[in-house]
């Protein structure tokens, strides 16, 4: 097993036409991060999940902060892409397509980062990580 916990970056849509849909996207992404953590813990493993939705998503549903976030969104995306390209990400979990998610997926694939599409992929990745 490598000498560090695997770092898994969650990729998926955040923005939407309605506050309800934004909230649903946040809940879905955070739920997947939790399921990844739970799966690792059931295997007696540590895992680090990074969920951008949890970082800035809540600000998009805050009427006061939303304008500020939207005007400076490129800063957030640039920071997230920097993390993705840092060499610290061991795998990504792809929830679904959106303009930002598609860029993140393209970068992950071009960098040779393992892409997981469902929880079966997560189990396989964690097993391979543990057994390596």
TIKOLLUM-429530 format. One record per residue: x, y, z of N, C-alpha, C in turn. Coordinates in steps of 0.1 Angstrom, whole numbers, padded with zeros to 4 digits, always signed. Last residue first. Layout:
% TIKOLLUM-429530
XYZXYZXYZ
...
//
This chain:
% TIKOLLUM-429530
-0017-0028-0032-0005-0025-0040+0007-0023-0031
-0040-0032-0019-0032-0044-0022-0019-0041-0029
-0051-0006-0017-0048-0013-0005-0038-0025-0008
-0056-0002-0045-0047+0007-0037-0042+0000-0025
-0074-0022-0051-0061-0021-0058-0051-0013-0050
-0095-0013-0034-0089-0026-0033-0075-0027-0039
-0101+0012-0045-0096+0011-0032-0090-0002-0029
-0109+0005-0071-0098+0013-0070-0092+0012-0055
-0132-0011-0065-0121-0017-0072-0108-0009-0070
-0148+0008-0053-0144-0004-0045-0132-0010-0052
-0151+0026-0074-0145+0030-0062-0140+0018-0054
-0165+0011-0093-0152+0015-0096-0144+0020-0084
-0189+0009-0078-0181-0004-0081-0167+0000-0085
-0198+0035-0079-0192+0030-0066-0185+0016-0068
-0187+0050-0110-0197+0045-0101-0190+0039-0088
-0165+0060-0123-0178+0063-0128-0190+0059-0119
-0133+0073-0120-0143+0063-0115-0156+0069-0119
-0102+0075-0135-0115+0080-0135-0125+0069-0130
-0068+0082-0127-0079+0072-0127-0092+0079-0126
-0050+0104-0147-0056+0102-0134-0067+0092-0136
-0036+0112-0170-0036+0098-0166-0041+0095-0152
-0040+0137-0179-0029+0135-0169-0028+0121-0165
-0062+0134-0195-0050+0138-0201-0038+0136-0192
-0082+0129-0175-0078+0119-0185-0065+0122-0191
-0081+0154-0161-0078+0142-0154-0074+0131-0164
-0089+0171-0182-0076+0173-0176-0072+0160-0169
-0115+0162-0187-0105+0162-0198-0091+0163-0192
-0127+0167-0162-0126+0153-0167-0115+0152-0178
-0127+0195-0162-0120+0187-0152-0117+0173-0156
-0143+0200-0184-0129+0205-0184-0121+0197-0174
-0167+0189-0175-0161+0183-0187-0146+0188-0188
-0173+0205-0153-0170+0191-0151-0163+0185-0163
-0179+0230-0167-0168+0229-0158-0163+0214-0155
-0202+0222-0183-0190+0228-0189-0178+0227-0180
-0210+0188-0173-0214+0202-0173-0201+0209-0179
-0219+0154-0166-0214+0164-0175-0219+0178-0171
-0212+0136-0135-0220+0139-0148-0214+0151-0154
-0194+0125-0117-0208+0124-0115-0216+0126-0128
-0164+0109-0114-0172+0117-0123-0187+0114-0122
-0138+0110-0092-0152+0104-0094-0160+0113-0103
-0103+0104-0097-0115+0113-0097-0128+0105-0098
-0072+0098-0080-0084+0094-0088-0095+0105-0087
-0051+0112-0068-0049+0098-0073-0060+0093-0081
-0036+0143-0068-0049+0136-0070-0047+0122-0076
-0012+0155-0069-0016+0150-0056-0029+0142-0057
-0006+0169-0091+0001+0156-0090-0003+0149-0077
-0020+0192-0097-0008+0192-0088+0000+0180-0087
-0043+0194-0112-0030+0192-0119-0018+0192-0110
-0062+0198-0092-0063+0187-0101-0050+0184-0108
-0053+0223-0082-0052+0211-0074-0053+0199-0082
-0058+0239-0105-0045+0238-0100-0043+0225-0091
-0086+0236-0106-0078+0230-0117-0064+0229-0113
-0092+0251-0083-0096+0237-0084-0088+0230-0095
-0082+0276-0090-0077+0270-0079-0080+0255-0079
-0099+0281-0113-0084+0281-0114-0078+0274-0102
-0124+0282-0100-0121+0272-0110-0106+0270-0112
-0120+0306-0085-0123+0293-0078-0119+0281-0088
-0115+0325-0105-0106+0322-0094-0107+0309-0088
-0139+0324-0119-0127+0319-0126-0116+0317-0116
-0157+0336-0103-0157+0322-0104-0145+0316-0111
-0163+0362-0097-0150+0357-0094-0148+0342-0096
-0190+0365-0102-0181+0375-0108-0166+0370-0107
-0201+0345-0086-0202+0344-0101-0192+0353-0108
-0195+0355-0060-0190+0342-0065-0190+0341-0080
-0210+0379-0061-0196+0379-0059-0189+0367-0064
-0236+0368-0064-0231+0378-0074-0216+0378-0073
-0239+0353-0040-0239+0347-0053-0233+0356-0063
-0240+0365-0015-0227+0361-0020-0227+0356-0034
-0268+0370-0012-0258+0381-0010-0245+0377-0016
-0280+0346-0016-0283+0357-0025-0273+0368-0024
-0267+0315-0016-0267+0327-0007-0269+0339-0016
-0261+0296-0034-0275+0297-0029-0277+0308-0019
-0235+0298-0038-0243+0301-0049-0258+0302-0045
-0223+0290-0014-0224+0305-0017-0233+0308-0029
-0224+0263-0015-0233+0270-0007-0234+0285-0009
-0202+0257-0033-0216+0256-0037-0226+0263-0028
-0176+0258-0024-0182+0271-0029-0197+0269-0032
-0171+0233-0011-0163+0244-0009-0170+0257-0012
-0188+0213-0020-0189+0217-0006-0181+0229-0003
-0180+0212-0046-0194+0216-0044-0195+0220-0029
-0154+0201-0045-0156+0215-0048-0170+0220-0044
-0144+0177-0025-0156+0180-0032-0158+0195-0033
-0121+0153-0020-0122+0167-0022-0134+0170-0030
-0112+0128+0004-0121+0132-0007-0121+0147-0008
-0090+0105+0013-0092+0119+0013-0101+0122+0001
-0091+0076+0034-0092+0082+0021-0095+0097+0023
-0080+0047+0051-0082+0061+0051-0083+0066+0036
-0095+0015+0056-0086+0024+0049-0090+0038+0052
-0112-0006+0063-0101-0002+0072-0091+0006+0065
-0133-0008+0047-0121-0016+0043-0109-0013+0052
-0150+0010+0057-0154-0004+0058-0143-0014+0054
-0137+0033+0049-0136+0029+0063-0141+0015+0065
-0143+0032+0021-0129+0031+0026-0128+0027+0040
-0171+0036+0023-0165+0024+0016-0151+0022+0021
-0172+0062+0035-0178+0050+0041-0172+0037+0036
-0160+0078+0015-0154+0077+0028-0159+0064+0035
-0179+0073-0006-0165+0069-0008-0158+0068+0006
-0201+0085+0007-0201+0070+0003-0187+0065+0001
-0193+0112+0008-0195+0104+0020-0195+0089+0018
-0192+0118-0019-0179+0119-0011-0181+0111+0002
-0219+0115-0025-0209+0106-0031-0196+0106-0023
-0229+0136-0010-0233+0123-0007-0224+0112-0013
-0218+0158-0023-0214+0155-0009-0218+0141-0005
-0232+0155-0048-0217+0154-0047-0212+0151-0033
-0259+0158-0039-0255+0146-0046-0240+0144-0045
-0259+0183-0028-0263+0172-0019-0258+0159-0026
-0253+0199-0050-0244+0199-0039-0247+0187-0030
-0275+0194-0067-0262+0190-0072-0252+0190-0060
-0296+0204-0051-0295+0190-0054-0282+0185-0059
-0289+0231-0051-0289+0224-0038-0288+0209-0041
-0294+0236-0078-0280+0238-0073-0279+0230-0060
-0321+0231-0079-0312+0222-0086-0298+0224-0082
-0330+0252-0063-0333+0238-0059-0324+0229-0066
-0323+0274-0077-0316+0272-0064-0318+0257-0060
-0320+0267-0112-0327+0271-0100-0319+0268-0088
-0302+0262-0133-0312+0273-0135-0319+0277-0122
-0269+0256-0120-0282+0252-0125-0291+0264-0126
-0236+0244-0111-0245+0254-0115-0258+0248-0121
-0224+0217-0109-0228+0225-0097-0239+0235-0101
-0216+0185-0120-0222+0197-0122-0225+0204-0109
-0184+0171-0110-0198+0170-0114-0204+0184-0115
-0159+0152-0093-0162+0161-0104-0177+0159-0108
-0139+0149-0065-0152+0147-0070-0155+0157-0081
-0109+0133-0060-0115+0145-0064-0128+0143-0070
-0091+0115-0036-0101+0114-0047-0109+0127-0048
-0062+0102-0026-0069+0115-0027-0078+0114-0039
-0053+0076-0004-0056+0080-0017-0064+0093-0016
-0028+0082+0021-0042+0079+0018-0045+0083+0004
+0006+0069+0016-0004+0080+0019-0018+0075+0015
+0023+0050+0008+0025+0055+0022+0016+0067+0024
+0006+0022-0008+0014+0035-0008+0014+0041+0006
+0009-0012+0000+0000+0000+0000+0009+0012+0000
//
